[in-house]
Amino acid sequence: MGTESHLSLDPAAADFAVDMSNVMKTADLCSSRPVDLARFVSLIDGLISHTRDETVQVYAVADASLLRDRRLSDNERATLRNWYQRGLIEVMDVADDRLIELADTTGQAVVSRDNYKEYCRSYPWIAGNSDRFFRPCPGPGGVGVGVEPRVMPTPGEWEISRKEEEGLLLGAGMYDRSGGTGPRRALLSRRWSCPEADCPLFGADRGARGDGGDYQPVPKYRHGVVLCPTHQLRLIDIGPYPRRVQVKARVDGTVRTRFLVAPRQEVAVGRIPGGDGIALAGWVHAGDEGGGSRVSRSHVTLRWDGWKLRACDTSRNGTTIRRVRPAPEEFRLPPGEYRRLRPGDEIVLADGVELIVSGREFIFEEATEAEVPPPDLADRLREEAQQETEFALDSSLFDLPGRPESSD
C-alpha cells in the first residue's frame, strides 16, 4: 500500500493525528535535511510496525507555511499541494489547534514532539497524560522513523503563559518559526497606529497615549508588512513600546486578578496597600482563618526596570520565594531589600496566597485583563476599616498587648 492509502480526514477512521510539520522538521529523523517529506512517509511505516496493522490510517495536519517552505524540493511541495487538493491532508494556519481539537473530541493519539503547553489551561487533561501522545523517533538501528509513547510534561504557570503568547504571535505572523528567530522583537517593541483614526484597536486615541500605562493589541505581520487586523492597512510606527511584566495573584489555587508593572514603576501588593497598589482584600481578610490572615496591608513591593523584576518584603510576617529553576528551592526575602526574580519564581505571601510572574515577554490586550475587584470588595474594605477602629478603641480603654502579628 502506498502512502496515500493511509491518509484519511475521516476522524472516525483515523487511528492517529499527525503533526506533519513537526515530523518533517525534526532533524534527527532519518535525514540531515532541515525539512524532509521522507520523514513523514517513513513515519507511516513506523506506525504500521508499532500497531501491526498494515491498514493504519492517519489524520495528517500541516501548517500552511509548510506548503511554501523553500527548503523542500519543488516535487515535495507539489506532492503536499496535491494531497491537500485531493482532501488527503488538512492544512491550517496553525496545525496545533486542530490536532488538540481532534485529540479532545475523537480520542485520537497525537504524533508530535510538541509539548502543547499553551493548551494545558484549556485542556487540563494534556498535562501528565500518558496514553494520548506519541513521539516520532529514529527507527530500529537508526533506520527510518518509529514512534514511542510519551508522558506529557506538567508545565508551570509561567511556561503556559509563555507558550500561550507564542501561539498568539504565531497566529499573527509575529513569530518566525521557520526562520528560527522566534518573536519578531524589532516589530514587537514598537507602538503602532492605524491610518483609520477611529480604529478600535490602533486608532489615534489608543496609539497616542504613550504613557506606559496603556497597551495595544498584537499587530498582524504578512509578507514583510505590519498590518491592522481590522482594516488590513499598513500600520504607522509611532515610537517605542515599553516592555512591561504581567503578575497574577492566585488565592487558594485560583488566579483571582492580574496586573501589569511598567518600567521604573513600583507596585505595592497586599490586603489594602493604598494608593495605586493592588488590593487583595476581596479574597484575603484579616479575620479569615488560615493563610489569608497573615497577609499584611502592604505585603510586598515589586519593581520592574524593563528587563528584570525585583521584589521587596514590606510585611510583618515575611515573604517566601518558591523557585523552580535551576533546582527547586524556597527562601525568605530579606525584609526591606529588593531581590531579583527568575522565570518561574512564585512570591508566597502566605499559605494559599501567591503572586505568579508571567512568562510572557510581550503584553498585549488579548493576553491581559483589567483588574476587576470582586463584588464584595467595598464591603470588605469597610469591614477592615471598622475592625481597625474597634481595635484602636479596645487598646486605648484596656491595657492590652499590641496588635497581633497576623493582622498587622
C-alpha positions as a Markdown table, in Angstrom:
| # | Residue | x | y | z |
|---|---|---|---|---|
| 1 | Met | 0.0 | 0.0 | 0.0 |
| 2 | Gly | 1.3 | 3.4 | -0.9 |
| 3 | Thr | 1.4 | 6.4 | 1.5 |
| 4 | Glu | -1.8 | 7.9 | 0.1 |
| 5 | Ser | -3.8 | 4.9 | 1.1 |
| 6 | His | -3.0 | 5.6 | 4.7 |
| 7 | Leu | -4.2 | 9.2 | 4.7 |
| 8 | Ser | -7.7 | 9.9 | 5.9 |
| 9 | Leu | -9.6 | 13.0 | 7.0 |
| 10 | Asp | -12.4 | 10.9 | 8.5 |
| 11 | Pro | -12.0 | 11.3 | 12.2 |
| 12 | Ala | -13.9 | 8.0 | 12.8 |
| 13 | Ala | -11.5 | 6.1 | 10.6 |
| 14 | Ala | -8.1 | 7.6 | 11.5 |
| 15 | Asp | -6.0 | 6.0 | 14.3 |
| 16 | Phe | -3.5 | 8.8 | 14.8 |
| 17 | Ala | -3.5 | 12.6 | 14.3 |
| 18 | Val | -0.1 | 13.5 | 12.9 |
| 19 | Asp | 1.7 | 16.9 | 13.1 |
| 20 | Met | 3.2 | 16.8 | 9.6 |
| 21 | Ser | 5.3 | 20.0 | 10.1 |
| 22 | Asn | 6.7 | 18.7 | 13.4 |
| 23 | Val | 7.7 | 15.4 | 11.9 |
| 24 | Met | 9.2 | 16.7 | 8.7 |
| 25 | Lys | 11.3 | 19.3 | 10.6 |
| 26 | Thr | 12.7 | 17.0 | 13.3 |
| 27 | Ala | 16.4 | 17.0 | 12.5 |
| 28 | Asp | 17.4 | 13.6 | 14.0 |
| 29 | Leu | 14.9 | 11.5 | 12.0 |
| 30 | Cys | 16.4 | 9.6 | 9.0 |
| 31 | Ser | 17.8 | 12.7 | 7.2 |
| 32 | Ser | 20.2 | 15.5 | 7.5 |
| 33 | Arg | 17.9 | 18.0 | 5.7 |
| 34 | Pro | 16.2 | 20.7 | 7.8 |
| 35 | Val | 12.8 | 19.7 | 6.3 |
| 36 | Asp | 12.1 | 16.4 | 4.5 |
| 37 | Leu | 8.9 | 14.8 | 3.3 |
| 38 | Ala | 10.6 | 11.4 | 3.5 |
| 39 | Arg | 10.4 | 11.6 | 7.3 |
| 40 | Phe | 6.6 | 11.7 | 7.1 |
| 41 | Val | 6.5 | 8.8 | 4.6 |
| 42 | Ser | 8.8 | 6.8 | 6.8 |
| 43 | Leu | 6.6 | 7.6 | 9.8 |
| 44 | Ile | 3.7 | 5.7 | 8.2 |
| 45 | Asp | 5.9 | 2.6 | 8.1 |
| 46 | Gly | 6.8 | 3.1 | 11.7 |
| 47 | Leu | 3.1 | 3.3 | 12.7 |
| 48 | Ile | 2.4 | 0.1 | 10.8 |
| 49 | Ser | 5.2 | -1.6 | 12.7 |
| 50 | His | 4.0 | -0.2 | 16.0 |
| 51 | Thr | 0.4 | -1.2 | 15.6 |
| 52 | Arg | 1.0 | -4.3 | 13.5 |
| 53 | Asp | -1.8 | -3.0 | 11.3 |
| 54 | Glu | -1.0 | -2.7 | 7.6 |
| 55 | Thr | -4.1 | -0.6 | 7.0 |
| 56 | Val | -3.3 | 2.0 | 9.7 |
| 57 | Gln | -4.9 | 5.4 | 9.0 |
| 58 | Val | -3.6 | 8.9 | 9.9 |
| 59 | Tyr | -5.3 | 12.2 | 10.0 |
| 60 | Ala | -2.4 | 14.4 | 8.9 |
| 61 | Val | -2.4 | 18.2 | 9.6 |
| 62 | Ala | 0.2 | 20.6 | 8.2 |
| 63 | Asp | 0.9 | 24.3 | 8.9 |
| 64 | Ala | 0.1 | 26.4 | 5.8 |
| 65 | Ser | 3.7 | 27.6 | 5.8 |
| 66 | Leu | 5.0 | 24.1 | 5.2 |
| 67 | Leu | 3.5 | 24.1 | 1.7 |
| 68 | Arg | 5.5 | 27.2 | 0.9 |
| 69 | Asp | 8.8 | 26.2 | 2.6 |
| 70 | Arg | 11.6 | 26.7 | 0.1 |
| 71 | Arg | 13.7 | 24.2 | 1.9 |
| 72 | Leu | 11.6 | 21.5 | 0.4 |
| 73 | Ser | 12.1 | 20.5 | -3.3 |
| 74 | Asp | 9.6 | 21.5 | -6.0 |
| 75 | Asn | 8.5 | 17.9 | -6.1 |
| 76 | Glu | 7.9 | 17.7 | -2.4 |
| 77 | Arg | 5.8 | 20.9 | -2.4 |
| 78 | Ala | 3.9 | 19.7 | -5.4 |
| 79 | Thr | 3.1 | 16.4 | -3.6 |
| 80 | Leu | 1.8 | 18.3 | -0.5 |
| 81 | Arg | -0.4 | 20.6 | -2.6 |
| 82 | Asn | -1.7 | 17.5 | -4.5 |
| 83 | Trp | -2.6 | 15.8 | -1.2 |
| 84 | Tyr | -4.3 | 18.9 | 0.1 |
| 85 | Gln | -6.3 | 19.5 | -3.1 |
| 86 | Arg | -7.5 | 15.9 | -3.1 |
| 87 | Gly | -8.6 | 16.1 | 0.6 |
| 88 | Leu | -6.0 | 13.7 | 1.9 |
| 89 | Ile | -4.4 | 16.1 | 4.4 |
| 90 | Glu | -5.6 | 19.2 | 6.2 |
| 91 | Val | -3.8 | 22.5 | 6.1 |
| 92 | Met | -4.3 | 25.1 | 8.8 |
| 93 | Asp | -2.6 | 28.4 | 9.7 |
| 94 | Val | -1.6 | 26.8 | 12.9 |
| 95 | Ala | -1.8 | 23.0 | 13.0 |
| 96 | Asp | -1.6 | 22.6 | 16.7 |
| 97 | Asp | -5.1 | 24.0 | 17.3 |
| 98 | Arg | -6.7 | 21.3 | 15.1 |
| 99 | Leu | -4.5 | 18.5 | 16.5 |
| 100 | Ile | -5.6 | 19.1 | 20.1 |
| 101 | Glu | -9.2 | 19.5 | 19.0 |
| 102 | Leu | -9.0 | 16.1 | 17.3 |
| 103 | Ala | -7.4 | 14.5 | 20.3 |
| 104 | Asp | -10.0 | 16.1 | 22.6 |
| 105 | Thr | -13.1 | 15.3 | 20.6 |
| 106 | Thr | -12.3 | 11.9 | 19.0 |
| 107 | Gly | -9.7 | 10.4 | 21.3 |
| 108 | Gln | -7.1 | 10.1 | 18.6 |
| 109 | Ala | -3.5 | 9.8 | 19.7 |
| 110 | Val | -1.3 | 12.7 | 18.5 |
| 111 | Val | 2.1 | 12.1 | 17.0 |
| 112 | Ser | 4.4 | 15.1 | 17.6 |
| 113 | Arg | 7.3 | 16.2 | 19.7 |
| 114 | Asp | 5.4 | 19.4 | 20.7 |
| 115 | Asn | 4.6 | 19.7 | 24.4 |
| 116 | Tyr | 1.4 | 21.8 | 23.8 |
| 117 | Lys | 2.0 | 23.8 | 26.9 |
| 118 | Glu | -0.2 | 26.7 | 25.7 |
| 119 | Tyr | -3.2 | 24.4 | 25.6 |
| 120 | Cys | -2.9 | 23.0 | 29.1 |
| 121 | Arg | -5.2 | 25.7 | 30.6 |
| 122 | Ser | -8.0 | 25.0 | 28.1 |
| 123 | Tyr | -7.4 | 21.2 | 28.0 |
| 124 | Pro | -6.3 | 20.2 | 31.5 |
| 125 | Trp | -6.1 | 16.5 | 30.5 |
| 126 | Ile | -2.9 | 17.2 | 28.5 |
| 127 | Ala | -0.6 | 17.7 | 31.5 |
| 128 | Gly | 0.7 | 14.4 | 32.7 |
| 129 | Asn | -1.2 | 12.4 | 30.0 |
| 130 | Ser | 0.5 | 9.0 | 29.3 |
| 131 | Asp | -1.8 | 7.4 | 26.6 |
| 132 | Arg | -2.8 | 10.0 | 24.0 |
| 133 | Phe | 0.6 | 11.2 | 22.7 |
| 134 | Phe | 3.4 | 9.5 | 20.7 |
| 135 | Arg | 6.9 | 10.8 | 19.9 |
| 136 | Pro | 8.4 | 10.3 | 16.5 |
| 137 | Cys | 11.9 | 8.7 | 17.0 |
| 138 | Pro | 14.6 | 7.1 | 14.9 |
| 139 | Gly | 13.6 | 3.6 | 13.9 |
| 140 | Pro | 15.5 | 0.4 | 14.9 |
| 141 | Gly | 19.2 | 0.8 | 14.3 |
| 142 | Gly | 18.6 | 4.4 | 13.4 |
| 143 | Val | 16.9 | 3.4 | 10.1 |
| 144 | Gly | 13.6 | 5.0 | 9.3 |
| 145 | Val | 11.1 | 6.6 | 11.7 |
| 146 | Gly | 9.4 | 4.9 | 14.6 |
| 147 | Val | 7.1 | 6.0 | 17.4 |
| 148 | Glu | 7.2 | 5.7 | 21.2 |
| 149 | Pro | 4.6 | 6.5 | 23.8 |
| 150 | Arg | 5.4 | 9.6 | 25.9 |
| 151 | Val | 4.3 | 11.2 | 29.1 |
| 152 | Met | 3.3 | 14.8 | 28.7 |
| 153 | Pro | 5.1 | 17.3 | 31.0 |
| 154 | Thr | 3.2 | 19.2 | 33.6 |
| 155 | Pro | 4.3 | 22.8 | 32.9 |
| 156 | Gly | 4.4 | 25.7 | 35.4 |
| 157 | Glu | 2.2 | 28.7 | 35.2 |
| 158 | Trp | 4.9 | 30.8 | 33.6 |
| 159 | Glu | 5.6 | 28.2 | 31.0 |
| 160 | Ile | 2.0 | 28.0 | 30.0 |
| 161 | Ser | 1.9 | 31.8 | 29.7 |
| 162 | Arg | 4.9 | 31.9 | 27.5 |
| 163 | Lys | 3.6 | 29.3 | 25.2 |
| 164 | Glu | 0.2 | 31.0 | 25.0 |
| 165 | Glu | 2.0 | 34.2 | 23.9 |
| 166 | Glu | 4.0 | 32.2 | 21.4 |
| 167 | Gly | 0.7 | 30.9 | 19.9 |
| 168 | Leu | -0.8 | 34.4 | 19.8 |
| 169 | Leu | 2.3 | 35.7 | 18.0 |
| 170 | Leu | 2.4 | 32.8 | 15.6 |
| 171 | Gly | -1.2 | 33.3 | 14.5 |
| 172 | Ala | -0.5 | 37.0 | 13.9 |
| 173 | Gly | 2.7 | 36.3 | 11.9 |
| 174 | Met | 4.8 | 37.9 | 14.6 |
| 175 | Tyr | 6.7 | 34.7 | 15.5 |
| 176 | Asp | 9.2 | 33.5 | 12.9 |
| 177 | Arg | 9.1 | 29.7 | 13.5 |
| 178 | Ser | 10.6 | 28.7 | 10.1 |
| 179 | Gly | 13.5 | 31.2 | 10.3 |
| 180 | Gly | 14.3 | 30.1 | 13.8 |
| 181 | Thr | 14.5 | 33.6 | 15.2 |
| 182 | Gly | 11.3 | 33.4 | 17.3 |
| 183 | Pro | 9.4 | 36.6 | 18.2 |
| 184 | Arg | 9.9 | 39.5 | 15.8 |
| 185 | Arg | 11.4 | 41.6 | 18.5 |
| 186 | Ala | 12.1 | 44.7 | 16.3 |
| 187 | Leu | 8.4 | 44.9 | 15.5 |
| 188 | Leu | 7.0 | 43.9 | 18.9 |
| 189 | Ser | 9.0 | 46.6 | 20.6 |
| 190 | Arg | 7.3 | 49.4 | 18.6 |
| 191 | Arg | 4.0 | 51.2 | 19.1 |
| 192 | Trp | 1.7 | 51.2 | 16.1 |
| 193 | Ser | -1.1 | 53.4 | 14.8 |
| 194 | Cys | -3.8 | 52.7 | 12.2 |
| 195 | Pro | -4.5 | 55.3 | 9.4 |
| 196 | Glu | -8.2 | 54.9 | 10.3 |
| 197 | Ala | -8.4 | 57.3 | 13.2 |
| 198 | Asp | -11.4 | 55.6 | 14.7 |
| 199 | Cys | -9.9 | 52.2 | 14.6 |
| 200 | Pro | -10.8 | 50.5 | 17.9 |
| 201 | Leu | -7.5 | 48.6 | 18.0 |
| 202 | Phe | -4.9 | 51.0 | 16.7 |
| 203 | Gly | -6.8 | 54.3 | 16.4 |
| 204 | Ala | -5.4 | 57.7 | 17.3 |
| 205 | Asp | -6.9 | 57.8 | 20.8 |
| 206 | Arg | -5.3 | 54.5 | 21.7 |
| 207 | Gly | -1.9 | 54.8 | 20.0 |
| 208 | Ala | -1.1 | 58.3 | 21.1 |
| 209 | Arg | -1.3 | 58.0 | 24.8 |
| 210 | Gly | 2.3 | 56.7 | 25.1 |
| 211 | Asp | 2.5 | 57.0 | 28.9 |
| 212 | Gly | 3.4 | 53.3 | 29.5 |
| 213 | Gly | 0.2 | 52.6 | 31.3 |
| 214 | Asp | -1.8 | 51.7 | 28.3 |
| 215 | Tyr | -1.5 | 48.7 | 26.0 |
| 216 | Gln | -2.1 | 47.7 | 22.4 |
| 217 | Pro | -3.3 | 44.6 | 20.7 |
| 218 | Val | -0.9 | 42.4 | 18.7 |
| 219 | Pro | -0.4 | 43.7 | 15.2 |
| 220 | Lys | -0.5 | 41.5 | 12.1 |
| 221 | Tyr | 2.5 | 40.7 | 10.0 |
| 222 | Arg | 2.1 | 39.5 | 6.5 |
| 223 | His | 4.7 | 39.5 | 3.6 |
| 224 | Gly | 7.0 | 41.9 | 5.3 |
| 225 | Val | 4.3 | 44.4 | 6.2 |
| 226 | Val | 2.8 | 45.3 | 9.6 |
| 227 | Leu | -1.0 | 45.5 | 9.2 |
| 228 | Cys | -4.0 | 46.4 | 11.2 |
| 229 | Pro | -6.0 | 43.2 | 11.8 |
| 230 | Thr | -9.3 | 45.1 | 11.4 |
| 231 | His | -8.7 | 47.3 | 8.3 |
| 232 | Gln | -5.8 | 45.4 | 6.7 |
| 233 | Leu | -4.0 | 48.7 | 6.3 |
| 234 | Arg | -0.3 | 49.3 | 6.8 |
| 235 | Leu | 0.3 | 50.4 | 10.4 |
| 236 | Ile | 2.4 | 53.5 | 11.2 |
| 237 | Asp | 5.3 | 53.2 | 13.6 |
| 238 | Ile | 4.9 | 55.9 | 16.3 |
| 239 | Gly | 7.7 | 55.1 | 18.7 |
| 240 | Pro | 9.0 | 52.5 | 21.2 |
| 241 | Tyr | 6.6 | 50.3 | 23.1 |
| 242 | Pro | 7.8 | 49.8 | 26.7 |
| 243 | Arg | 8.2 | 46.3 | 28.0 |
| 244 | Arg | 6.1 | 45.5 | 31.0 |
| 245 | Val | 5.7 | 42.4 | 33.1 |
| 246 | Gln | 2.5 | 40.7 | 34.0 |
| 247 | Val | 1.9 | 39.3 | 37.5 |
| 248 | Lys | -1.0 | 37.2 | 38.6 |
| 249 | Ala | -2.4 | 36.9 | 42.1 |
| 250 | Arg | -3.5 | 33.3 | 43.0 |
| 251 | Val | -5.6 | 32.6 | 46.1 |
| 252 | Asp | -6.4 | 29.1 | 47.2 |
| 253 | Gly | -5.3 | 27.7 | 43.8 |
| 254 | Thr | -7.3 | 30.1 | 41.6 |
| 255 | Val | -6.0 | 33.2 | 39.8 |
| 256 | Arg | -8.1 | 36.0 | 41.1 |
| 257 | Thr | -6.6 | 39.0 | 39.4 |
| 258 | Arg | -3.7 | 40.1 | 37.3 |
| 259 | Phe | -1.9 | 43.4 | 36.8 |
| 260 | Leu | 1.0 | 45.0 | 34.8 |
| 261 | Val | 4.1 | 46.6 | 36.1 |
| 262 | Ala | 5.6 | 49.2 | 33.9 |
| 263 | Pro | 9.3 | 50.2 | 33.7 |
| 264 | Arg | 10.5 | 52.3 | 36.7 |
| 265 | Gln | 7.2 | 51.6 | 38.4 |
| 266 | Glu | 6.9 | 50.3 | 42.0 |
| 267 | Val | 3.7 | 48.4 | 42.8 |
| 268 | Ala | 2.7 | 47.5 | 46.4 |
| 269 | Val | 0.6 | 44.4 | 46.9 |
| 270 | Gly | -1.2 | 43.4 | 50.0 |
| 271 | Arg | -4.6 | 43.4 | 51.7 |
| 272 | Ile | -5.1 | 47.1 | 51.4 |
| 273 | Pro | -1.9 | 48.8 | 50.2 |
| 274 | Gly | -3.5 | 52.1 | 49.4 |
| 275 | Gly | -2.6 | 54.4 | 46.5 |
| 276 | Asp | -2.1 | 52.6 | 43.2 |
| 277 | Gly | -1.4 | 49.3 | 45.0 |
| 278 | Ile | -3.0 | 46.0 | 44.3 |
| 279 | Ala | -5.6 | 45.2 | 46.9 |
| 280 | Leu | -6.3 | 41.6 | 47.7 |
| 281 | Ala | -8.9 | 42.4 | 50.4 |
| 282 | Gly | -11.7 | 40.8 | 48.3 |
| 283 | Trp | -10.0 | 37.4 | 48.6 |
| 284 | Val | -8.0 | 37.6 | 51.8 |
| 285 | His | -9.2 | 39.0 | 55.1 |
| 286 | Ala | -7.5 | 39.8 | 58.4 |
| 287 | Gly | -10.2 | 37.9 | 60.2 |
| 288 | Asp | -10.1 | 34.8 | 58.0 |
| 289 | Glu | -8.8 | 31.5 | 59.3 |
| 290 | Gly | -5.7 | 30.2 | 57.6 |
| 291 | Gly | -3.1 | 31.9 | 55.5 |
| 292 | Gly | -5.1 | 34.9 | 54.5 |
| 293 | Ser | -4.9 | 36.3 | 58.0 |
| 294 | Arg | -1.1 | 36.5 | 57.6 |
| 295 | Val | -1.2 | 38.8 | 54.5 |
| 296 | Ser | -0.2 | 42.3 | 55.6 |
| 297 | Arg | -1.9 | 45.5 | 54.5 |
| 298 | Ser | 1.1 | 46.3 | 52.3 |
| 299 | His | 2.9 | 43.0 | 52.0 |
| 300 | Val | 5.4 | 43.2 | 49.1 |
| 301 | Thr | 6.6 | 45.8 | 46.6 |
| 302 | Leu | 7.5 | 44.9 | 43.0 |
| 303 | Arg | 9.9 | 46.9 | 40.8 |
| 304 | Trp | 10.4 | 46.4 | 37.1 |
| 305 | Asp | 13.2 | 48.1 | 35.2 |
| 306 | Gly | 12.2 | 46.9 | 31.7 |
| 307 | Trp | 14.3 | 43.7 | 31.9 |
| 308 | Lys | 14.4 | 42.5 | 35.5 |
| 309 | Leu | 11.7 | 42.2 | 38.1 |
| 310 | Arg | 12.6 | 42.6 | 41.8 |
| 311 | Ala | 10.6 | 42.1 | 44.9 |
| 312 | Cys | 10.9 | 43.7 | 48.4 |
| 313 | Asp | 9.3 | 42.3 | 51.5 |
| 314 | Thr | 7.4 | 45.0 | 53.4 |
| 315 | Ser | 5.3 | 42.7 | 55.6 |
| 316 | Arg | 5.1 | 41.8 | 59.2 |
| 317 | Asn | 5.1 | 38.0 | 58.7 |
| 318 | Gly | 7.6 | 37.7 | 55.9 |
| 319 | Thr | 7.6 | 36.7 | 52.2 |
| 320 | Thr | 8.9 | 33.5 | 50.7 |
| 321 | Ile | 10.2 | 32.9 | 47.1 |
| 322 | Arg | 9.4 | 29.5 | 45.7 |
| 323 | Arg | 11.9 | 28.8 | 42.9 |
| 324 | Val | 11.9 | 26.1 | 40.3 |
| 325 | Arg | 15.0 | 26.9 | 38.2 |
| 326 | Pro | 17.7 | 25.7 | 38.1 |
| 327 | Ala | 16.6 | 23.4 | 41.0 |
| 328 | Pro | 13.5 | 23.6 | 43.3 |
| 329 | Glu | 14.1 | 25.6 | 46.5 |
| 330 | Glu | 12.4 | 28.1 | 48.8 |
| 331 | Phe | 13.9 | 31.0 | 50.7 |
| 332 | Arg | 12.7 | 34.1 | 52.6 |
| 333 | Leu | 13.1 | 37.6 | 51.2 |
| 334 | Pro | 15.3 | 39.8 | 53.5 |
| 335 | Pro | 13.0 | 42.5 | 54.8 |
| 336 | Gly | 13.4 | 45.8 | 53.1 |
| 337 | Glu | 15.8 | 44.5 | 50.4 |
| 338 | Tyr | 15.0 | 44.2 | 46.7 |
| 339 | Arg | 15.9 | 40.8 | 45.2 |
| 340 | Arg | 15.8 | 39.8 | 41.6 |
| 341 | Leu | 13.3 | 37.2 | 40.5 |
| 342 | Arg | 13.9 | 34.4 | 37.9 |
| 343 | Pro | 11.5 | 32.9 | 35.4 |
| 344 | Gly | 9.1 | 30.6 | 37.2 |
| 345 | Asp | 9.5 | 32.1 | 40.6 |
| 346 | Glu | 6.4 | 32.4 | 42.8 |
| 347 | Ile | 6.1 | 35.0 | 45.5 |
| 348 | Val | 4.4 | 33.4 | 48.5 |
| 349 | Leu | 2.7 | 36.0 | 50.8 |
| 350 | Ala | 1.0 | 33.3 | 52.9 |
| 351 | Asp | -0.3 | 29.7 | 52.6 |
| 352 | Gly | -2.5 | 29.7 | 49.6 |
| 353 | Val | -1.7 | 33.3 | 48.6 |
| 354 | Glu | 0.9 | 33.6 | 45.8 |
| 355 | Leu | 2.0 | 36.1 | 43.1 |
| 356 | Ile | 3.0 | 34.4 | 39.9 |
| 357 | Val | 5.2 | 36.2 | 37.4 |
| 358 | Ser | 4.0 | 35.6 | 33.8 |
| 359 | Gly | 6.4 | 34.1 | 31.3 |
| 360 | Arg | 5.2 | 36.4 | 28.6 |
| 361 | Glu | 7.8 | 38.8 | 27.1 |
| 362 | Phe | 5.3 | 41.0 | 25.2 |
| 363 | Ile | 2.0 | 42.0 | 26.8 |
| 364 | Phe | -1.0 | 42.7 | 24.5 |
| 365 | Glu | -4.7 | 43.3 | 25.1 |
| 366 | Glu | -5.6 | 39.8 | 24.2 |
| 367 | Ala | -3.2 | 38.5 | 26.8 |
| 368 | Thr | -4.3 | 40.6 | 29.7 |
| 369 | Glu | -7.4 | 41.5 | 31.6 |
| 370 | Ala | -8.1 | 44.6 | 33.6 |
| 371 | Glu | -8.0 | 44.1 | 37.3 |
| 372 | Val | -11.7 | 43.7 | 38.4 |
| 373 | Pro | -12.3 | 43.9 | 42.1 |
| 374 | Pro | -14.7 | 41.2 | 43.4 |
| 375 | Pro | -18.2 | 42.3 | 44.1 |
| 376 | Asp | -17.8 | 42.4 | 47.9 |
| 377 | Leu | -14.5 | 44.4 | 47.9 |
| 378 | Ala | -16.2 | 47.6 | 49.1 |
| 379 | Asp | -17.9 | 45.7 | 52.0 |
| 380 | Arg | -14.5 | 44.1 | 52.8 |
| 381 | Leu | -12.8 | 47.5 | 52.9 |
| 382 | Arg | -15.5 | 49.0 | 55.2 |
| 383 | Glu | -15.2 | 45.9 | 57.4 |
| 384 | Glu | -11.4 | 46.2 | 57.6 |
| 385 | Ala | -11.7 | 49.9 | 58.5 |
| 386 | Gln | -14.3 | 49.2 | 61.2 |
| 387 | Gln | -12.1 | 46.5 | 62.7 |
| 388 | Glu | -9.2 | 48.9 | 62.7 |
| 389 | Thr | -11.3 | 51.5 | 64.6 |
| 390 | Glu | -12.7 | 49.0 | 67.1 |
| 391 | Phe | -9.2 | 47.6 | 67.8 |
| 392 | Ala | -7.8 | 51.0 | 68.4 |
| 393 | Leu | -10.6 | 51.8 | 70.9 |
| 394 | Asp | -10.2 | 48.5 | 72.7 |
| 395 | Ser | -6.4 | 49.1 | 73.0 |
| 396 | Ser | -6.9 | 52.5 | 74.4 |
| 397 | Leu | -9.5 | 51.5 | 77.0 |
| 398 | Phe | -7.8 | 48.4 | 78.3 |
| 399 | Asp | -4.2 | 47.5 | 78.9 |
| 400 | Leu | -3.9 | 45.1 | 76.1 |
| 401 | Pro | -0.7 | 44.0 | 74.2 |
| 402 | Gly | 0.0 | 45.4 | 70.8 |
| 403 | Arg | -1.8 | 44.2 | 67.7 |
| 404 | Pro | -1.3 | 40.5 | 66.8 |
| 405 | Glu | 1.4 | 40.0 | 64.3 |
| 406 | Ser | -1.0 | 38.1 | 62.0 |
| 407 | Ser | -3.3 | 41.2 | 61.4 |
| 408 | Asp | -0.7 | 44.0 | 61.3 |
